[in-house]
Amino acid sequence: MDTFLRRLAILEYLRVSSKPRTTEEILQHLVDTDYLYDTVQHRSLLRTVQRDMLFLLGEMDEGEPDNAFGLETEQGPGRTTLWRLDPYTDLHFDFEKMPQFMAMAFAMTRKHLKDILPKNTASELTRFFTQAESRLEQSEKSLSPKLYKRLNDSIEFYQRGQRLQAAPFEMEVLDTIYRGIIQGCQVAFNYRGKEYRIHPYGVAILLPKLYLIGKKHEDAVATHSSSQADSGFRSFLINKIESIYVLPQQPALVPEDFRLKDYLEQGEMDVLLSADADSYVLTLRLSVPSHRLNLLDDLSDSPISPDQQISEQDENVYLLQATVKRTVQLRNWLLSLADISEVVSPLIIRKDMVSYLQSALGIYADGLDSAAAHFIAKT
């Protein structure tokens, strides 16, 4: 997706330029607009842009590029190449010339991201979306558009386990959060009856819920002005946020090296069973019946931690070891394997399981006793 958007940005830059542009000028524009980062070696960035330009120029057909976008090239000073869009084509992303790969990208973007795109962005892209779908449906003489449409119909995001319906939220709330992030400003809002002033770090989409990740103003100031470990993150359900607005004169203190993906992969959105945030080495004994041996393949392909190890102890008996935290997610996962597994250690996670199972058993046992008494009374 990053590559796709960068190439669109190149076309738009050339479209509005009053003169041909060199590859270096295109590169500088992409750096200035954050499509490329100047932390990478200049030579590497230049090769990336050169590949982009060759891609946009198109495939070669008997020595000539198909040039679906109407690009023009000319010799510049020295050995430089100058690029421009054909001023006589009403291309403006001419939909009749829209390549099928781009129509496919627009169609899938609309299908999977329409509910989380900023409203203005979705509005601006509407004509692209509509024409892209038309492009995929046109030309009965060609099989390819039908195949592309079939591909679009064959890819879905889905929620595993017991499905939960997504809570409705106001698009204006999400738009305001996006605006705060883009402008680098703090946001203020009401959340569950309390007023908050937040430095927005990002939006996490954890199906079926959306969260704003950020820091309260005092926490952001404290971590920004000291050498202490980064902490104080808060998560807010977007469907619970009300009366939100951007604070244009209040910059958000967000470190340049912060990446939301890293934050999520560290398990920061997991729900701890207690205030205990320590890590433990889990040892789990698995007694896997023959008809469920595919579970071992699943665990090997999708380990519960980077250091997970599985060793065979006896016929159909295995030991799994992995570094974990005491989270609701871990407990629910262990419960899903409760009929074929036993927590050997640590003792604290073993106690977590015993306590939870005893509580559940008490509820169901009391319910059975009540049902039995009711039945006897009726008879």
C-alpha positions in Angstrom: 0.0 0.0 0.0 2.9 2.4 0.8 4.3 1.9 -2.7 0.9 2.4 -4.3 0.3 5.7 -2.5 3.8 6.9 -3.2 3.3 6.3 -6.9 0.0 8.2 -6.8 1.8 11.0 -5.1 4.4 11.1 -7.9 1.7 11.4 -10.6 -0.1 14.2 -8.7 3.2 16.1 -8.2 3.9 15.9 -12.0 0.3 16.8 -12.8 0.4 20.1 -10.9 4.0 21.0 -11.8 4.4 23.8 -14.3 7.7 22.3 -15.7 9.3 18.9 -16.2 10.9 17.5 -13.0 14.1 15.6 -12.5 14.2 12.3 -10.7 16.1 14.1 -7.9 13.3 16.7 -7.6 10.7 14.0 -7.4 12.7 12.3 -4.7 13.0 15.5 -2.7 9.2 16.0 -3.0 8.6 12.5 -1.7 10.9 13.1 1.3 9.3 16.5 2.0 5.8 14.9 2.0 6.9 11.9 4.1 6.4 9.3 1.5 10.1 8.5 1.8 12.4 9.1 4.8 15.8 10.7 4.5 17.2 8.4 7.2 17.8 5.9 4.3 20.9 6.3 2.2 20.3 8.7 -0.7 21.5 6.2 -3.3 18.9 3.7 -2.1 16.1 6.3 -2.2 17.1 7.3 -5.7 16.9 3.7 -6.9 13.4 3.4 -5.3 12.2 6.4 -7.2 13.8 5.2 -10.5 12.0 1.9 -10.1 8.8 3.8 -9.5 9.2 5.9 -12.6 9.9 2.8 -14.7 6.9 1.1 -13.3 4.7 4.2 -14.1 6.1 4.3 -17.6 4.7 0.8 -18.0 5.6 -2.6 -19.6 7.5 -2.8 -22.8 5.6 -3.8 -25.9 7.9 -4.4 -28.9 10.3 -1.9 -27.5 7.8 0.8 -26.5 6.4 1.2 -23.0 2.6 1.1 -22.8 2.6 4.4 -20.8 -0.9 4.1 -19.5 -0.5 7.4 -17.5 0.7 9.6 -20.3 4.2 10.2 -18.9 6.7 12.1 -21.1 10.5 12.1 -20.7 13.2 14.3 -22.1 16.9 14.7 -21.8 17.9 17.1 -19.0 21.3 18.7 -18.2 24.1 16.2 -18.2 22.7 12.6 -18.0 19.5 13.6 -16.1 16.0 12.6 -17.2 13.2 15.1 -17.0 9.7 13.8 -16.3 6.3 15.4 -17.0 2.7 14.3 -17.6 1.3 14.8 -21.1 -0.3 18.3 -21.0 -2.7 17.4 -23.8 -4.3 14.4 -22.1 -7.1 14.9 -19.7 -5.6 12.0 -17.7 -6.1 13.3 -14.2 -6.0 9.6 -13.6 -8.0 8.9 -16.7 -10.3 6.1 -15.7 -10.5 4.7 -19.2 -6.7 4.3 -19.0 -6.7 3.1 -15.4 -4.6 -0.1 -15.3 -6.4 -3.1 -13.8 -4.0 -3.4 -10.9 -4.9 0.2 -9.8 -8.6 -0.5 -10.2 -8.1 -3.5 -8.1 -6.3 -1.5 -5.4 -9.1 1.1 -5.3 -11.8 -1.5 -5.1 -10.1 -3.3 -2.2 -9.4 -0.1 -0.4 -13.1 0.9 -0.6 -14.2 -2.6 0.5 -11.9 -3.0 3.5 -11.1 0.5 4.6 -14.2 2.6 3.9 -15.3 2.6 7.6 -12.0 4.0 8.9 -10.8 6.4 6.2 -11.0 10.0 7.1 -14.4 11.4 5.8 -12.8 13.9 3.5 -10.4 11.3 2.1 -13.3 8.9 1.4 -15.2 11.7 -0.2 -12.3 12.7 -2.5 -11.8 9.1 -3.4 -15.4 8.4 -4.2 -15.1 9.0 -7.9 -12.0 6.9 -8.0 -13.8 4.1 -6.2 -16.8 4.3 -8.5 -14.8 4.4 -11.7 -12.5 1.6 -10.5 -15.4 -0.7 -10.0 -16.7 0.3 -13.4 -13.3 -0.5 -14.8 -13.3 -4.0 -13.4 -16.8 -4.7 -14.7 -16.3 -3.4 -18.2 -15.3 -5.1 -21.4 -16.9 -8.5 -21.8 -14.4 -9.3 -24.5 -11.7 -9.5 -21.8 -11.6 -12.1 -19.1 -9.1 -10.2 -16.9 -11.5 -7.6 -15.4 -13.8 -10.4 -14.3 -10.9 -12.2 -12.7 -9.9 -9.1 -10.9 -13.5 -8.6 -9.6 -13.6 -12.2 -8.5 -10.4 -11.6 -6.5 -12.0 -8.6 -4.8 -15.0 -10.8 -3.9 -12.7 -13.5 -2.6 -10.7 -11.6 0.1 -12.3 -10.8 3.5 -11.3 -9.7 6.9 -12.9 -11.9 9.5 -13.0 -12.1 13.3 -12.1 -15.5 14.7 -13.8 -17.0 17.7 -17.1 -15.8 19.0 -18.0 -12.9 16.8 -18.8 -9.6 18.4 -20.7 -6.9 16.5 -18.8 -3.6 16.1 -20.1 -0.8 18.3 -21.3 2.2 16.2 -19.2 5.3 16.5 -19.4 8.8 15.1 -17.2 9.3 12.1 -16.6 12.9 13.2 -14.8 11.6 16.3 -12.4 9.5 14.2 -11.9 12.4 11.7 -11.0 14.8 14.6 -8.5 12.2 16.0 -6.9 12.0 12.5 -6.8 15.8 12.3 -5.0 16.0 15.6 -2.5 13.4 14.6 -1.8 15.0 11.2 -1.5 18.5 12.7 0.6 17.2 15.6 -1.8 18.7 18.2 -3.5 17.6 21.4 -7.2 16.7 21.5 -9.7 17.2 24.3 -12.9 15.1 24.8 -15.4 13.7 27.2 -15.0 9.9 28.0 -17.3 8.0 30.2 -18.3 11.3 32.0 -14.8 12.6 32.5 -12.9 15.3 30.6 -9.5 14.4 29.1 -6.7 16.3 27.4 -4.7 13.8 25.4 -1.6 13.7 23.2 -2.7 11.3 20.4 -0.2 8.6 19.5 -2.4 6.6 17.1 -5.5 4.6 16.3 -5.5 0.8 16.9 -8.0 -1.3 15.1 -8.5 -4.5 17.2 -11.6 -6.0 15.6 -14.3 -5.4 16.4 -13.1 -2.3 18.4 -11.3 0.9 17.6 -9.1 2.6 20.2 -7.3 5.9 20.5 -3.9 5.4 22.0 -2.4 8.4 23.7 -1.2 10.0 26.9 -2.8 12.3 29.3 -1.1 15.7 29.2 0.7 15.4 32.5 2.0 12.0 31.6 3.2 13.1 28.2 5.0 16.1 29.8 6.6 13.9 32.5 8.1 11.3 30.1 9.1 14.0 27.5 11.1 16.0 30.0 12.8 13.1 31.8 14.9 10.1 30.9 12.5 7.7 32.5 11.1 4.8 30.5 8.3 5.7 28.2 5.1 5.0 30.1 1.7 6.4 30.9 -0.1 5.2 27.7 -3.9 5.1 27.8 -6.4 3.5 25.5 -9.9 5.0 24.8 -12.7 3.2 23.0 -13.6 5.5 20.1 -17.3 4.7 20.4 -17.2 6.1 23.9 -15.6 9.4 23.0 -17.8 12.5 23.0 -17.5 16.2 22.3 -14.0 15.9 20.9 -12.0 18.9 19.5 -8.4 19.7 18.5 -6.3 22.0 20.6 -4.5 23.9 17.7 -2.2 25.8 19.9 -1.1 22.8 22.0 1.5 20.6 20.3 1.4 16.8 20.9 4.6 15.4 22.5 5.0 12.3 20.4 8.5 10.9 19.9 9.6 10.7 16.3 10.7 7.1 16.7 7.3 5.9 18.1 5.7 3.2 16.0 2.2 2.0 16.9 3.0 -1.4 15.5 5.9 -1.9 17.9 3.7 -0.8 20.8 1.1 -3.4 19.9 3.5 -6.2 19.3 4.9 -5.7 22.8 1.5 -6.7 24.1 0.7 -3.2 25.5 -3.0 -3.7 24.6 -3.3 -7.0 26.4 -5.4 -7.0 29.6 -3.5 -8.0 32.7 -5.1 -10.2 35.3 -3.7 -7.9 38.0 -1.2 -5.1 38.4 1.5 -7.7 37.9 3.2 -6.8 34.6 6.1 -9.2 35.0 7.0 -11.8 32.5 7.1 -15.5 33.3 8.3 -18.7 31.7 5.3 -20.8 31.1 5.7 -24.6 31.1 2.6 -26.3 29.6 2.2 -30.1 29.4 0.2 -31.1 26.3 -1.4 -34.5 26.0 -2.4 -34.4 22.4 -4.6 -37.2 21.0 -3.7 -38.5 17.6 -6.6 -36.8 15.9 -5.5 -33.4 17.2 -1.8 -33.6 16.3 -2.3 -30.7 13.8 -2.4 -28.5 17.0 1.4 -28.9 17.2 1.8 -27.6 13.6 -0.5 -24.7 14.5 1.6 -23.8 17.6 4.8 -24.1 15.6 3.5 -21.9 12.8 1.9 -19.3 15.2 3.9 -19.4 18.5 2.6 -17.6 21.6 6.0 -15.9 22.1 9.2 -15.4 20.1 11.1 -17.8 22.4 8.5 -20.6 22.4 10.0 -24.2 22.4 8.1 -27.5 22.1 9.8 -30.8 23.1 8.4 -34.3 23.0 8.4 -36.0 26.4 6.5 -39.2 25.6 4.2 -40.6 23.0 1.7 -37.8 22.3 2.9 -35.9 25.3 4.7 -32.6 24.8 6.1 -29.7 26.8 5.7 -26.2 25.6 7.8 -23.4 27.1 7.3 -19.7 26.4 7.8 -16.3 28.0 4.4 -14.8 28.8 2.5 -12.3 30.9 -0.5 -12.9 33.1 -3.2 -11.6 30.8 -6.8 -12.3 30.0 -5.7 -13.3 26.5 -3.3 -16.0 27.9 -6.0 -17.3 30.3 -8.6 -17.6 27.6 -6.1 -19.4 25.3 -5.2 -21.8 28.1 -8.9 -22.5 28.7 -9.3 -23.4 25.1 -6.8 -26.2 25.6 -8.0 -27.1 29.1 -9.1 -30.6 28.1 -5.6 -31.6 26.9 -3.2 -29.4 28.8 -1.9 -28.7 32.3 0.1 -25.6 33.5 3.2 -27.1 35.1 4.7 -23.8 36.1 4.9 -21.1 37.2 2.8 -21.6 40.3 1.1 -18.2 40.0 -0.3 -18.9 36.5 -1.4 -22.4 37.7 -3.2 -20.7 40.6 -4.8 -18.2 38.1 -6.3 -21.2 36.3 -7.4 -23.0 39.4 -9.1 -19.9 40.8 -10.9 -19.2 37.6 -12.1 -22.8 37.0 -13.3 -23.1 40.6 -15.3 -19.9 40.3 -16.9 -21.1 37.1 -17.6 -24.6 38.5 -19.2 -23.0 41.6 -21.6 -21.0 39.4 -22.5 -24.0 37.2 -22.8 -26.4 40.2 -25.1 -24.0 42.1 -27.2 -23.6 38.9 -27.4 -27.4 38.5 -28.5 -27.8 42.2 -31.1 -25.1 41.8 -32.4 -26.7 38.6 -32.6 -30.1 40.3 -34.4 -28.7 43.3 -36.9 -27.0 41.0 -37.5 -30.2 39.1 -38.1 -32.2 42.3 -40.4 -29.6 43.7 -42.5 -29.7 40.5 -42.7 -33.5 40.5 
